[in-house]
């Protein structure tokens, strides 16, 4: 029997999901318009090209989707006891030190996979995560170019939806031996340590994908089995990981540090340092142990 979903006071689950669908598909339409150089819906200004200078398509798209989601949550839930943190607002919130102590917060990435958005690979996404304290409890991953909306509620379940509300279940692969698994890694965020680490894992095949949301969706569809992220000079942020983690763990998968510690959010700087591992859950502990051991050899000073 599934547990009762824990939500902020006065928030009804059906009403919440109904409005998340409205806001999510609106965000998809905004991004797809910018990606195609078309007039964005809902009155947002059309982006100039990067070559034209001024606001490029990425900054225009970021701001438009951010405003659509942040303003939409405020309008749909005017009395809700939550705050909203997004990639666009986080720096100001860190300086002001607000929202970090709030029990409930939304953590939003209006455009995850900026380089892929620019390059036209289609591997960009939108992330929305509802966080209680330091733990993500609800996640939405939107993949505009595939018209995919992934929803996950911890202790309840996860599924894929289309615009009509038709649902498909998560379909993890049955591969449980590392030597038969498929690894997915970042296309653009790579350094020598990550390359060396990946070389030590005896997986069957490696795929490179853009957005974290896109990577996790491929795990959810059974196309790949696990994902490894390694911080270098910079680290992924809360908004990169919170929604994908919520969806994946709601489906029965795993997302942790290589030392098996859980991901936590709103710790003060929004960085997710270390070696992060996401998988369909099969042999997750073994994968993490292997990676932790190899990292100790590659870079003994690295904190996983």
N, C-alpha and C positions, 0 to 999 in steps of 0.2 A: 504493500500500500504506500502510495506516494505521500510525502509530507505536505502539510499545508504551506503554501508559499508565504514567506514573511515579506511584507511590504510596509512602507511608511504608513502611518496612521491616516485613515480616511481614503486611502487609495484602493480602488477596486481593480482586480486583475483584468477582468474583461474590458473595462473601460480603458485601462492602461494599454493593453495590447491593441485595442481598436485605434487609439490615437497614435501609438508608435507606428502602426502600419501607414497611417495617413502621412505622418512626418517622414517616414523612411522612403516611401515611394516618391514623395515630393523631392527629397534630397537626390534620389536617383535621377529624376527628370532634370533637375538643375545641373548636375554634373555632366550628364550626357549631352545637354545642350552646349555647355562650355567646351566639352571635348570635341564637338563637331563644328564649333564656330557658329552656332545658331543663336537666335535670340532666346535668352533664358526666360523661363516662366516666372510668374509671381512678381513681376516688376523689377527684377534684378538687372543691373546694367550689363550690356554686352561687353565682353572682355576685348581689350586690344591684344594684338599678338606680341610675343616677346620681342620680336624685331622692331616693332613700332615704339617700344619703350613704354613708360608709364606703368600702369597696372597690367601685368601679364596675365594670361589665362589661369595660371595656377593661383596667384594671389586673389584674383577676382572670384574664382570658383571656391577657394577656401573660405573667403569672407562671406560669400552668398550662402553656402551650405551651413556655415557656422551660425549665421544670423537666423536662417530658417529654422534650425533645430533648437537653438537657445530660446529664441522668441516664441517658437511654437510650444515648447514645454511650459514656458511661463504662462502663455495664453490658455493652454488646455488644462493646466493644473495650477491655478492662481493661489490656492491655499496649501499646496504641497509643502511638506517640511523637508525639502531637499535643496541643495545648491547645485550649480552646474559649473563644471570645470572643463575647459576645452583647450586644445592646442593653441588656439588663438588668444586665450585669456589667461593662461596659466602663469606666465611671467609676472603679470600685475598682481595676481592672487598670491604668489609666493612673497612678493615684496610687502603686500598688505597683511600677509599671514592669515587671510580669511579662508573659509571653507575647509581648511585642513582638519579642524576639530569637529566638523559637523558629522552627525551620525550617518546621514544619508546624502549621497552625492551622485550626480551623473558625471561620468568621464567620457568625453566625446572627442573623436578625431574626425573632422569633416572631410578630410582627404588623406587617406593613408596610401602611400605609394606615389609620391609626387613625381619622381623621375619616370615611372611607368605611365603616368597620366600624360606627361609631356611627350614621351616617346611613342605614345599610341599603342602600347602593348595590350591595353585593356585590363591589366592586372593591378587595378587600384580599387580601393574600397572605402566605405564609411563605417566607423565603429561607434556604437553607443553602449555604455555599460552603466548599470546601476550598482553602486557600491555601498555596502553597509559597513561602517567603520573603515577597516582596511581590506575588506574582502569583497570581491565582485560576486554578485548574486544573480544578475540578469544581464544578458548580452545580446546585442544585435550586430550582425555582420551583413553589410549590403555590398553586393558586387554588381554595379550598374550594368556593365557590358554583358553580363550573363543573365540579367534580370533575376538575380537570386537574393533572397532575404532569409538569412539564417537566424533563428531565435533559440535562445537557451535560457532556462531557468534552473538554477542549482537545486537539486533534490526533487526536481519535477520532470525535466526532460528537455530534449532539443529536437528541432526539425527544420526542414527547408520549406519555404512558402513561395508561391508566385503571386502576381498581382491580384488574381481572383481569389486568393486565400486557400488554394489547393495545397495540401501538405504532402511532403515526402519524408520518410524517416531517414535518419542517419544510416549510412551503410559503410561501416569500417571494413577494411580488408581482413582476411583471415590469416595474413602472413604473421607468424609469431616468432620466427627465427631471424635474427639480425642479418644473417647472410642471404636471406631471401627478401629483405625489406627494401623499400624505396625511400631514400632520404630527400627532403626538400630543403633547399637553402636559399639565402638571399641572392638576388642577382647583382645588387649594387653595394650592399653593406658587407664588405669582405676585407679581411686583412690576412697577414701571413700566419698568425696563430690559428685562425679559423680554417685556413687552407690545410695547415699541417694536421689539425685535429681531425678534420673530415677524412684525410688520407688514412688515418689509423683505424677507422671504423669499417668492418668488413661487410658493408651493405651490398645489395645487388645492383642498385642503380641510383643515380643522383639526378634530381631535376632542380632547375633554378626558377624561382617565381618572385614576383614583386611584393606586393602588400602582405603583411602578416595575416590579414584576414583572408586573402586569397590562398595563402599557404595552408592555413588551418582548414579552409573549406575543402581543399583537396584531400586532407586527412579524413574529413567527415564523409567524403564521397568515396573513399577507399582507393583513390588514385595514388596516394603516397601513404607512408606509415609514420614518419617522424620528422621533426624539424628541430634544428639546433641554431641558437643565436648566441653570439659571443661578443660581449662589449669590448671595445678597443679604446680609442681616444674619446669616443662618445658612446652612449648607451641608448637602447630603445627606451621609450618613455611609457608612463602609465597608460596613456591613450593608445599606444601601439598594442598593448597586451591585454588590457582589462576585458574588453569585449570578446576577443578570440578565446581567452582563457575561460570565461564564463560559458560560452557556447560549447567548447570542447569538453569541459569537465561535466557539464549538464548532460552531455551525450554518453558519458561513461569513459571518456578519454582522460589523459593526464597532462598536466602542465606544471612544471616545477623547475627549481634550480637543479644543477647536476648533483648537488649534495642532498637532494630530496626535500630541501626546504620549500615551503609554499611561497608563491608570489604574494606580496602585500603591496597595498597602494596608499597614496597620500602620506608618505613618510617625511615629506618636507622638500625634496628636490625633484620629484617625479621621475628620476632616472631608475631604470631597472638594470643595475650592474650585474655582471657575472655571466655564467653559462646557463642559458635557459633551454629547456627541453620540452617539446610538446609531442605527444604521441597518441595513438589509438588505445594505449594502455597496456597492450600485450608486450611483455618484456621491458616495460618502462624502467623498472628498477635496475635491470641488467644493463640497459643502454646508459643510464645515468652513471652507474658505477664505472663502466668502461671509459666514459668521457672524463669523469673526475680523475681517474688514474692516469689517463694519457695527458691531461692538462698539467698534472703535477710534474710530469716529465718534460713537457714542452716549455712551460713557464711556471716554475715553482712558486713565484710570487703572485700568481693570478688567484684572485678570490672568487670562487664559484658561486 
